[in-house]
Amino acid sequence: MTTRIADKPTRSGYKWTPEELEYVSTHYGLVSDKTIARNLNR
C-alpha cells in the first residue's frame, strides 16, 4: 500500500495550508529520494 502526504487531505477533506506545506517541504525535503526509497524497502 502506498501512502503519499498529498493523499491524506483528499480523503479527510482537509486542505493543507501554505504554512504546513512549507513546514513539510522544509523538514522532509532535506531527505534524499534514495534515503526515502531505502527506508520504504526495508
C-alpha positions as CSV (number, residue, x, y, z in Angstrom):
1,M,0.0,0.0,0.0
2,T,1.4,3.4,-1.0
3,T,0.5,6.4,1.0
4,R,1.7,9.9,0.0
5,I,1.4,13.0,2.0
6,A,-0.9,14.5,-0.6
7,D,-3.4,11.7,-0.3
8,K,-4.4,12.3,3.3
9,P,-6.0,15.8,2.8
10,T,-8.1,14.5,-0.1
11,R,-9.5,11.6,1.9
12,S,-10.2,13.6,5.0
13,G,-11.5,16.7,3.1
14,Y,-8.7,18.7,4.8
15,K,-6.7,21.2,2.8
16,W,-3.1,21.9,3.6
17,T,-2.3,25.5,4.4
18,P,0.8,27.1,2.7
19,E,2.5,27.2,6.1
20,E,2.0,23.5,6.6
21,L,3.2,22.7,3.1
22,E,6.3,24.9,3.7
23,Y,6.9,23.1,7.0
24,V,6.7,19.6,5.4
25,S,9.0,20.6,2.5
26,T,11.5,22.2,4.9
27,H,11.7,19.3,7.3
28,Y,11.2,16.4,4.9
29,G,12.5,17.9,1.7
30,L,16.1,17.6,3.0
31,V,15.8,13.8,2.9
32,S,17.1,12.5,-0.4
33,D,14.9,10.3,-2.6
34,K,17.4,7.4,-2.2
35,T,17.2,7.6,1.6
36,I,13.4,7.5,1.5
37,A,13.4,4.6,-1.0
38,R,15.8,2.7,1.2
39,N,13.6,3.2,4.2
40,L,10.5,2.1,2.4
41,N,12.2,-1.0,1.1
42,R,13.5,-2.3,4.4
